[in-house]
Amino acid sequence: MQVIEAFPPVENIANLQLNPDGGLRHLLTLKGLQKGLLIDLLDHAERFVAPPGRPAARSNSLAGRTVANLFFEPSTRTRASFDLAGKRLGADVLNLDVNTSSRKKGESILDTIYTLQAMQVDVMVVRDASAGVPAYIARHVDDHVSILNAGESDVSHPTQGLLDLLTIRQRKGRFENLVVAIVGDIAHSRVARSAAEGLDTLGVGELRLISPPMLAPDADDMPSAKLFDNLDEGLRDADVVMALRIQRERIGSLDGIPGIDEYFANYGISAERMRIAAPDAIIMHPGPMNRGIEIESALADSPASVITQQVANGVAVRMAVLERVCKSMDRR
């Protein structure tokens, strides 16, 4: 049985992420990072974006480095993209999940980390269902180790936030004056939180969060956003629309949560509903995608959809982040 651990909150997480010279040591959250750093990461990621059908971008910039992907929670896109990102940069890549780790046997997470640290792992990519894990680990690793948050409970998913920002910038060219609408289970979505943090820092014109009342966030969690429980009102003239699935695995009781048909009727994104958005609006989804529930299947495959572009950008963003933290290591 997996050991149950408590992870105390870490103060000043934004400062924990940076070296004294301002270089990126860890990536734990987008909250508190400066606009210039976010833009720099997006610009860096653009270097690794290859047109469809062309060979993937590669370099040997991480030759001699070791990256460990520690996924204590299921993942497809994030895990695969970190794996590819490390290999395409020339790193040695180790993949570990809860079913093959001693944590399942009762080993503490820090003992797992110290074991890998002793094996000269340079970067640890961590996904965990418990809040506070990435920052807790970052507080305890040696100076030569960097921690990247690959998804933390319902709290944060910074590389997903970055790839969403990159996709929006590629299609829209700017953030000012844009209306971005995120639809679905906002209350339990780390994707929504990281997107909101990044969009706020980059000066988005208006951020709208649309959800059933029982899946709405606390107003204080995202004070710069406008909350809606009516889909049509929230979609009106939106430039970017992101659909989210219901995070059933994070909800203690499903009482009051709309069923499939009710949810799609009231909150599902369809071509018909998109007619009230801006004529050139783009459709996003972080995956995994439930067609016919949060998004109409034909719309997900339409010219307005940038869902596969998000996936491609995920590899580029993670390559950029890996290079940036390793470059910071070289300066330490």
C-alpha positions in Angstrom: 0.0 0.0 0.0 1.3 3.5 -0.9 2.3 5.5 2.2 0.1 8.5 3.0 2.2 11.6 3.5 1.3 15.2 4.4 3.0 18.0 2.6 3.1 21.3 4.4 2.5 24.5 2.4 5.7 26.2 1.2 5.9 30.0 1.5 7.3 32.2 -1.3 7.1 29.5 -4.0 7.7 32.0 -6.8 11.0 33.0 -5.2 11.9 29.3 -4.6 11.8 28.9 -8.4 14.6 31.3 -9.2 18.4 31.5 -8.6 19.8 34.6 -7.0 20.6 35.9 -10.5 17.0 35.5 -11.6 17.6 32.3 -13.6 14.9 29.6 -13.6 16.0 26.8 -11.2 12.6 25.0 -10.7 9.2 25.4 -12.4 6.5 24.8 -9.8 3.9 27.4 -10.7 3.3 30.3 -13.1 1.9 32.4 -10.3 4.4 35.2 -9.4 6.7 34.7 -12.4 7.5 38.0 -14.1 6.0 38.8 -17.6 9.5 39.0 -19.1 10.4 35.4 -18.0 7.1 34.0 -19.4 7.7 35.7 -22.7 11.3 34.5 -22.8 10.1 30.9 -22.2 7.6 31.2 -25.0 10.2 32.7 -27.3 12.6 29.8 -26.4 9.9 27.2 -27.1 9.2 28.7 -30.6 12.7 27.5 -31.5 11.6 23.9 -31.1 8.4 24.1 -33.1 8.7 22.2 -36.3 6.0 22.3 -39.1 3.9 19.1 -39.4 5.6 16.5 -41.5 9.1 18.0 -40.9 11.8 16.3 -38.7 11.4 17.1 -35.0 13.8 19.7 -33.6 16.8 18.2 -31.9 20.0 19.2 -30.1 22.6 17.7 -27.8 22.3 20.6 -25.3 21.4 18.1 -22.5 24.0 15.5 -23.3 25.4 14.1 -20.1 22.3 15.2 -18.1 19.8 12.8 -16.6 16.0 13.6 -16.5 13.7 11.4 -14.3 10.0 11.5 -15.0 8.3 10.7 -11.7 4.6 10.2 -12.5 2.7 9.1 -9.4 -0.6 9.9 -11.2 -1.7 8.7 -14.7 -0.7 10.8 -17.7 -0.5 10.4 -21.5 0.3 13.7 -23.1 2.4 15.2 -20.4 4.5 12.1 -19.7 5.1 11.4 -23.4 6.0 14.9 -24.2 8.5 15.2 -21.3 10.0 11.9 -22.4 10.4 13.1 -26.0 11.6 16.5 -24.9 14.4 15.1 -22.8 15.5 12.6 -25.5 15.4 15.2 -28.3 17.8 17.3 -26.3 20.2 14.4 -25.8 19.5 13.6 -22.2 19.3 10.2 -20.5 15.7 9.8 -19.5 14.3 7.6 -16.8 10.6 7.0 -16.5 9.1 6.0 -13.1 5.5 5.5 -12.1 3.9 4.6 -8.8 3.4 0.9 -9.9 7.2 0.5 -10.3 8.4 2.6 -7.4 9.2 1.8 -3.8 6.8 4.5 -2.7 4.1 1.9 -3.2 5.9 -0.3 -0.7 5.9 2.5 1.9 9.0 4.4 1.1 8.7 8.1 1.7 8.8 10.4 -1.3 12.0 12.1 0.0 13.8 8.7 0.2 12.7 8.1 -3.4 14.1 11.5 -4.3 17.4 11.0 -2.4 17.9 7.6 -4.1 17.6 9.2 -7.5 19.7 12.2 -6.5 22.5 9.7 -5.5 22.2 8.3 -9.0 23.1 11.8 -10.3 19.7 12.7 -11.7 19.8 16.4 -12.6 16.1 17.1 -13.3 13.1 15.5 -11.7 9.7 15.9 -13.4 7.0 15.3 -10.8 3.3 14.6 -11.1 1.3 13.8 -8.0 -2.3 13.8 -6.8 -1.4 15.5 -3.6 -1.0 19.2 -3.3 2.3 20.6 -2.3 4.5 17.8 -3.5 6.7 19.6 -6.1 7.5 22.5 -3.8 8.2 20.2 -0.9 10.7 18.2 -3.0 12.3 21.4 -4.3 12.9 22.5 -0.7 14.9 19.3 0.0 17.0 18.5 -3.1 20.6 19.4 -3.5 21.6 22.6 -5.3 22.4 20.7 -8.6 18.9 19.3 -8.9 15.9 21.0 -10.5 12.2 20.1 -10.0 9.6 20.6 -12.7 5.9 20.4 -11.8 4.1 18.1 -14.3 0.7 18.4 -12.6 -0.1 18.9 -8.9 -3.5 17.9 -7.6 -6.0 20.7 -8.6 -3.4 23.4 -7.9 -1.0 23.9 -10.8 0.2 22.6 -14.2 2.7 25.2 -15.3 4.0 23.6 -18.5 0.4 23.1 -19.7 -0.2 26.7 -19.0 2.8 27.7 -21.0 1.8 25.5 -24.0 -1.7 27.0 -23.9 -0.2 30.5 -23.9 2.1 29.6 -26.8 -0.8 28.3 -28.8 -2.9 31.4 -28.2 0.0 33.6 -29.2 0.7 31.7 -32.4 -2.9 32.0 -33.5 -3.8 35.5 -32.2 -0.4 37.2 -32.0 -1.2 39.1 -28.8 -3.0 38.8 -25.4 -4.2 42.4 -25.0 -7.8 42.9 -26.0 -8.4 39.1 -26.3 -11.4 37.5 -24.7 -10.6 34.0 -23.4 -13.4 31.7 -22.2 -12.6 28.6 -20.2 -15.6 26.2 -19.9 -16.1 23.3 -17.6 -15.0 22.1 -14.2 -13.0 25.1 -13.1 -13.1 24.3 -9.4 -11.0 21.2 -9.7 -8.8 22.2 -12.7 -5.1 22.8 -12.4 -5.1 23.6 -16.1 -7.6 26.5 -15.6 -5.5 27.8 -12.7 -2.2 27.8 -14.6 -3.8 29.3 -17.7 -5.5 32.0 -15.6 -2.2 32.9 -13.9 -0.3 33.1 -17.2 -3.0 35.0 -19.0 -3.3 37.5 -16.1 0.5 38.1 -16.1 0.6 38.6 -19.9 -2.3 41.1 -19.8 -5.2 39.3 -21.4 -8.1 41.6 -22.2 -10.8 39.5 -20.4 -10.8 36.1 -18.9 -14.2 34.3 -18.4 -14.7 31.2 -16.4 -17.9 29.3 -17.3 -19.2 26.4 -15.3 -22.1 24.9 -13.5 -22.5 26.5 -10.1 -21.3 23.4 -8.2 -18.1 23.4 -10.3 -17.3 27.1 -10.1 -14.1 28.3 -8.3 -14.1 30.6 -5.3 -14.2 34.1 -6.5 -11.1 34.9 -4.5 -9.1 32.1 -6.3 -9.0 34.0 -9.6 -10.0 37.6 -8.8 -9.1 38.9 -12.2 -11.6 36.6 -14.0 -15.3 37.0 -14.6 -17.5 34.0 -13.5 -20.4 32.8 -15.6 -22.9 29.9 -15.1 -24.6 30.6 -18.5 -22.6 29.3 -21.5 -24.1 31.6 -24.1 -23.4 34.7 -22.0 -19.8 33.6 -21.4 -19.1 32.7 -25.1 -20.4 35.9 -26.6 -17.6 37.4 -28.8 -14.9 35.2 -27.2 -11.7 34.9 -29.2 -10.5 31.8 -27.5 -12.6 29.0 -26.1 -11.1 26.2 -24.0 -13.2 23.2 -22.9 -12.4 21.2 -19.8 -13.5 17.8 -18.7 -15.2 17.2 -15.3 -12.5 16.0 -12.9 -14.5 13.2 -11.4 -11.4 11.7 -9.7 -11.0 14.9 -7.6 -14.6 15.3 -6.6 -15.6 13.7 -3.2 -19.3 13.5 -4.0 -20.9 13.5 -7.4 -24.2 14.6 -6.0 -25.5 17.6 -8.0 -23.0 17.1 -10.8 -24.8 17.1 -14.1 -25.1 13.9 -16.0 -23.7 13.5 -19.5 -26.7 14.6 -21.5 -27.5 17.4 -19.1 -23.9 18.7 -19.1 -23.6 18.7 -22.9 -27.0 20.4 -23.3 -26.0 23.2 -21.0 -22.2 23.4 -21.2 -21.0 21.4 -24.2 -19.2 23.4 -26.8 -20.8 22.8 -30.3 -20.6 24.5 -33.7 -24.0 25.9 -33.1 -23.0 27.5 -29.8 -19.7 28.8 -31.3 -21.7 31.1 -33.6 -22.0 33.6 -30.8 -18.2 33.7 -30.3 -16.0 35.8 -32.5 -16.0 34.7 -36.1 -12.3 33.6 -36.0 -12.4 32.1 -32.5 -10.2 29.1 -31.8 -11.1 26.0 -29.9 -8.8 24.5 -27.3 -8.8 21.4 -25.0 -6.0 20.2 -22.7 -7.1 16.5 -22.9 -8.1 13.9 -22.2 -11.1 14.9 -24.3 -14.5 13.4 -23.9 -16.2 13.9 -27.2 -19.9 14.5 -27.0 -19.7 15.6 -23.4 -17.6 18.8 -23.1 -17.1 19.2 -26.9 -18.9 18.2 -30.1 -16.7 15.7 -32.0 -17.0 17.5 -35.3 -16.0 20.8 -33.7 -12.9 19.1 -32.1 -11.8 18.2 -35.6 -12.8 21.4 -37.3 -10.4 24.1 -38.8 -11.2 26.2 -35.7 -9.6 23.6 -33.4 -6.0 24.0 -32.2 -6.0 20.9 -30.0 -3.3 19.0 -31.9 -1.3 22.2 -32.1 -1.4 22.3 -28.3 0.0 18.8 -28.2 2.8 19.7 -30.5 3.6 22.8 -28.5 3.7 20.7 -25.4 6.9 19.0 -26.5 8.5 22.4 -27.6 7.6 24.0 -24.3 9.0 21.2 -22.2 12.2 21.2 -24.3 12.5 25.0 -23.6 12.0 24.5 -19.8 14.5 21.7 -19.6 17.1 23.7 -21.4 16.5 26.7 -19.3 16.8 25.0 -15.9 19.9 23.1 -17.1 21.5 26.4 -18.2 20.8 27.8 -14.8 22.5 24.8 -13.3 25.6 25.6 -15.3 25.7 29.0 -13.7 25.4 27.7 -10.1 
